[in-house]
Amino acid sequence: MIFLGGGGSEHDESQLWDEVFRPGARLAVWPDAMPRPQWPATRNWFRQALAPRGEFAFVEAVADADVLVIPGGNTFDLLFAVRDRLAGLTTFLARGGHVYGGSAGAILLGADIAIAGILDPNDVGLTDTTGADLLSGCVVFPHYTADQASIARAWSRDHDVTVLAIPETAGLIVDGERARNVGPSAVEVFTPGSVTPCAAGEAVKLGAS
């Protein structure tokens, strides 16, 4: 399954973390959205944030992991670094692995990351912004706030795509074409012709217009 975080803290996303980070799990981290000198600090932050939840093992290879963790940073830098690894995510998920994406990591799992330009500079000059496309053709807009509704609506209409607008205090669990919001805040699902709120505990079918 796929776990999409809105980009908040471990406390903001606590209800999502309750479901994805179970004690005893083996975690692999892709810190590539951050500058390389910050990679050790990124991994250490996760260790510290998870410590109150129990014991976790950190592994290097995704093949040895139960959960792949893709945290935030610059989404364009992230895709530039991991593009060649994306094909392996389908196999990882098929064998029962879980993928957690927070902020940039969540955007990466969508069909395209160009929407990240709302938040991040494209300093690496990516022209091919195709993402992992594991969300039935949808794209992800994290850190979403209600005053950005017009931006999300326009992006959906102009790019003919469904936008999953996730606040920092929400998270989606994606199982196939079904996405469930663990809350506590509502997620907004923008299609070219409509917007549908998905409250905590509710589910939505991805790709449906």
N, C-alpha and C positions, 0 to 999 in steps of 0.2 A: 504494500500500500504506500501511498504518497501522502506526506504531511506538509501542508503549506502554512507557514507562519507569516503573519503580517509585518514582522520586523520589529516587534517590541522586545522587552526584556524577558528574562525567564519567568518573571512574575506576571507580566502582561500576557504571556503565552502559556501560563501554567496549566490550563486545562488541555491544551494541545500536548504539552510535554508529558502530562500524566499518561497519555495514551501511547506516545511513541517511545519514550525513554523508560523502559522497564528495568529494574535492577537486575544485574547479571548480563545485560546485553553487551555485545562487542560492537564498538563504534569505530568507523573510519571517517576521517574528516578531510574534506577538500577546502583548504583555506585560501584558494587561489584568487578570491575576490579582493583580498587584502594584499598590500605590498609584501614581498617575500620576507623582509626583516620582521614583520609582524606576525608571521605564521606561528612561531612558538607561543606567542602571547594569546593568539586566537584559540589554539588548542588548550592552553592552560585556563583560559576563561571558561571553556566548556567543562573542564574537569572540576573547577571550583563551583560553577553553577549547578552541576549535577550532584555534587558531593552530598547535599542533604537528602537526596533521593535514594542513596544506596551505593553499592559497588558497581563500577563499570570498567570494562577492559577496552583500551584504545589500541587498535591495530592499524597497520599501514595499508594493507591490501583490501580492496573492496570485497574480494572473493572470500576473505576471512571474517567479514563483518556481518552483523545482523542488521545494523542501521548505518546508512551512509548519511553523514551530516554535511550539508552545504550551507554555510552561514553567509552573512551579508558582507557588503563592501561595494565595489564597483562592478556592475553586471557585465559591462563590456570587457573589462579585464578578465572576468571569470570565464566568459564564453571563449575568449581568445586562448586562454590557457587549457581549457578542458574539452574543447570541441571533439578531439579524437577519442575521448573517453565516453562520450554520450551514448554511443551505440551499445555499450555494455550494460547500460542501465536496464534495458528491457529484459535481458537475461537475469540480472540481479533481482529484479522484481518478480520474474516468473518463478524463481526458486524460493520465493517467500521473503526476500529481503525487503526492508522498509527504507524509504528515502525521505529525509527531512530537509526541506528547503526553507530558509528564513530570509526574507527580503530578497537580495540578489539571487540567492539559491532558489527561492520560489519562482522568481521570474524566469530563471534558466529552464525550469521544467515545463514551461509553456511552449506554444508553437513558435513564438518569435519573441525576441527580447527588446525590440526597438522601442517599446513602451517605456523601457528603462531610461530613455532620454529625458523623460519628465523629471527624473531624480539624479541621474548620473551623467558626467561628461564622457564622450566617446573619444578619449585621448589616443586609444590604440588604432583608431580609424577603421573600425570594422564596417564592411559594406554588406557582408552576408550575416544577417542577424537571426538566422534560423536557430531556434532553441531545441530542446530535447523532444518536444511535441508529445508529452505523455499525458496531456489533459484534454483529449478529444478536440483539439484545435483551438482551445481557449488560450488567452494570455492573462498574466497576473499583474495586478497593480497593487503593490503593498504600501504600507504606511498611509492608507487611504483615510481621508477625512471627508465629512459631509460636504464641505465647501468645494471639494474637487469633483462633484458630480458632473458638472458641465464638461470638465476635461475628459472624464471617463466616457461620458456619453458621446462626445465628439470623436474620441479615438475609436470607439466601437463602430460608429457610423462610417467614418472616413476609411477605416481599414477592413470593414465588413467582417468583424470578428467579435466573439464573446469575450468580455473583460470581467475577470473575477477581481473585484475591488475589496481588498482585505484590510481592515483596520489593524493597528498594532495589538489591540486587545481582542483578537479573534484568530481562528485557525480552521482550515478546511482539511478534512481527511478524505482522500480520493481513493475509491475502490472501483476500478473500471470506469464506467460513465457516471457513477454516482458520487456526489461530494456532500459530506455532512459537515455543518458548521458546529464546532464545539463551543463557540462563544468565548467570552460572554457577550461581545458586541455582535451586531448583525453584519453580514457580508452582503454587498450589493452585486448583483449579476446584471451587467449591461449587455444587451444585444443591440444590433442596429436600429431596432424599432421599439425597444421596451427596456424597462429596468425592473428587476424583481428582487425584493429584499429576502434574504435567507437568514432568519433569526436563529439564535442559539438552539441547538437540538434539531433544527430542520435540515432537510436534504434537498438537493437540486440535481437534476439531470444535466450533465455537461453536454455542450454542443447543441442543446435544444433551443430553438428559436421561439 
